[in-house]
Amino acid sequence: MTTDTNPQLLGHPKGLFYLFFAELWERFSFYGMRALLMLYMVKEMFSSEAEKDSISIGIYAAYGMLVYATPAIGGMIADRILGFRRSIMLGAIFFTAGHFILAIEHPVFFYAALALLIVGNGFFKPNISSFVGTLYEKGDVRRDSGFTIFYMGINIGAAVAPILCGWLGHTYGWHYGFGAAGIGMLSGLLVFWRGTKINVFGAHGLPPSEEKLDKRYFGVKIKHLIPLVALLSVPGIAYLIQYGEFLLNAFGGVLFEGTLVSLLFNILVLGVLGYFIWMFFQVSGKERHQLIMVLWMTLLMTIFWGFYELSGSLITLFADRNVNLVLFTAAGTNSISAIFVVVLAIPFSLMWIAMQKRNFNPRTPYKFAYGLIFLGLGFYAFSYSGNFADDLGKVPFIFLVVGYLCLVVGELMMSPVGLSKITELAPKRLVGFMMGIWFLSSAYAFNIGGFIGKKMAINTGGSEEISGFDSLYVYTQGFGTIGMVGVGVGLVALVLSPLLVKLMHEVH
């Protein structure tokens, strides 16, 4: 079915806007929870621990790695068995359960909730983005614009959630904020379910084979077996997050710096890379060139997200300890970048279209290079703020805003464009898997972020107060180094861009 025969709305497939709202509410739940998570662990769960920063950063990194690693598996399952619609619904159900369980005040429920969110993201995240790509034919000039609109939906949810959930958590208690995130996810589930019922998606997103869904393993139909196995994996994932570092140390952790989750994740990456290499030799020469470009984009996005995702951990703690906040709580500052995305997404979308009409639109490799340079400039802004600290070691709020603005410009140069190009560069039979690898870059980014976070952790004896100037020195020095690396990698990518353009062939 072509794009033209699908129901249209505002010049785009109508299904885009149902996916837009489903993703908006899913991101509301995710970012509302994420804004509270680090502060909740540091100030509540581990407040009496001498190494509360390190413990919290380790759990945050393990959660982040797993929550973005599972899409590689969920993408393959959708491609081969479930299809996008079933996968998205299954993921939304796990997500909703996880957020509501997180609102229960008990450590067992805390780790179980994180595990449910990890499994849910595996089925939801790669497949809703891939679903958007199926609504457009290859070469459709509206594709980048459509993905940028979709990306704006992501960030409307991400903009509102930290402010609302942060306020609820600060005013009434942490778990009221977590509960609000659950209500948001339930809304996303209902929006998507409504879209499937009124058939706005046409023939898109269906399972590749209805017969395969009814095939039995161990006496159970596979369409029932997959959700059952997913549910049974939850206790094991929760145990890994809670005890992973202890288990690794018990079995010779001196050979590997990190957590057991980090070690298992690295093994998963090697397995996925092996499958990618095998598939690489199964495709044509042109497709190989384009897959090399996909791998290059994924590498750059890994570096980008490795630094950018510090916003949920180190930058949040920096805002709490060393920024003179205006109008925002420390948790609420997580919405600043999303607000900039909402404001700038449509202008960027229109800019790409206008530049394309004038044959002046930069090719994708150049956009990625510019994005990394802006990322580096953002961290330079955070670092430079230390020159304007007051007597308490707190810096003006404007530096946090300017830094986030630079990060968002870099993000809009890379992330929505990358989402679009994955669906265009990858062979059709591999789109879900390649989208999973794309999100695997975010998972590995948390591995990087966990390493950086522990190096910049400020641990004290239990509830002992942290000196403002001590924390400011650690944060600004670290942010300066990150800024230098970001700009440097961006310049290298810029030099290599003419060669990379050739690997894309006709794809812009």
Stockholm file with secondary structure:
# STOCKHOLM 1.0

chainA/1-508         MTTDTNPQLLGHPKGLFYLFFAELWERFSFYGMRALLMLYMVKEMFSSEAEKDSISIGIYAAYGMLVYATPAIGGMIADRILGFRRSIMLGAIFFTAGHFILAIEHPVFFYAALALLIVGNGFFKPNISSFVGTLYEKGDVRRDSGFTIFYMGINIGAAVAPILCGWLGHTYGWHYGFGAAGIGMLSGLLVFWRGTKINVFGAHGLPPSEEKLDKRYFGVKIKHLIPLVALLSVPGIAYLIQYGEFLLNAFGGVLFEGTLVSLLFNILVLGVLGYFIWMFFQVSGKERHQLIMVLWMTLLMTIFWGFYELSGSLITLFADRNVNLVLFTAAGTNSISAIFVVVLAIPFSLMWIAMQKRNFNPRTPYKFAYGLIFLGLGFYAFSYSGNFADDLGKVPFIFLVVGYLCLVVGELMMSPVGLSKITELAPKRLVGFMMGIWFLSSAYAFNIGGFIGKKMAINTGGSEEISGFDSLYVYTQGFGTIGMVGVGVGLVALVLSPLLVKLMHEVH
#=GR chainA/1-508 SS CCGGGSCEETTEEHHHHHHHHHHHHHHHHHHHHHHHHHHHIIIIITTTCTTHHHHHHHHHHHHHHHHHHHHHHHHHHIIIIIHHHHHHHHHHHHHHHHHHHHTSCSHHHHHHHHHHHHHHHHHHHHHHHHHHHHTSCTTCTTHHHHHHHHHHHHHHHHHHHHHHHHHHHHHTCHHHHHHHHHHHHHHHHHHHHHHHHTTTTTTTTCCSCHHHHTCEETTEEHHHHHHHHHHHHHHHHHHHHHHHHHHHHHTTGGGSSSCHHHHHHHHHHHHHHHHHHHHHTTSCHHHHHHHHHHHHHHHHHHHHHHHHGGGGTHHHHHHHHHEECSSCCTTGGGHHHHHHHHHHHHHHHHHHHHHHHTTCCCCHHHHHHHHHHHHHHHHHHHHHGGGGCCTTSCEEHHHHHHHHHHHHHHHHHHHHHHHHHHHHHSCGGGHHHHHHHHHHHHHHHHHHHHHHHHHTCCCCSTTCCCCHHHHHHHHHHHHHHHHHHHHHHHHHHHHHHHHHHHHTTTCC
#=GC SS_cons         CCGGGSCEETTEEHHHHHHHHHHHHHHHHHHHHHHHHHHHIIIIITTTCTTHHHHHHHHHHHHHHHHHHHHHHHHHHIIIIIHHHHHHHHHHHHHHHHHHHHTSCSHHHHHHHHHHHHHHHHHHHHHHHHHHHHTSCTTCTTHHHHHHHHHHHHHHHHHHHHHHHHHHHHHTCHHHHHHHHHHHHHHHHHHHHHHHHTTTTTTTTCCSCHHHHTCEETTEEHHHHHHHHHHHHHHHHHHHHHHHHHHHHHTTGGGSSSCHHHHHHHHHHHHHHHHHHHHHTTSCHHHHHHHHHHHHHHHHHHHHHHHHGGGGTHHHHHHHHHEECSSCCTTGGGHHHHHHHHHHHHHHHHHHHHHHHTTCCCCHHHHHHHHHHHHHHHHHHHHHGGGGCCTTSCEEHHHHHHHHHHHHHHHHHHHHHHHHHHHHHSCGGGHHHHHHHHHHHHHHHHHHHHHHHHHTCCCCSTTCCCCHHHHHHHHHHHHHHHHHHHHHHHHHHHHHHHHHHHHTTTCC
//
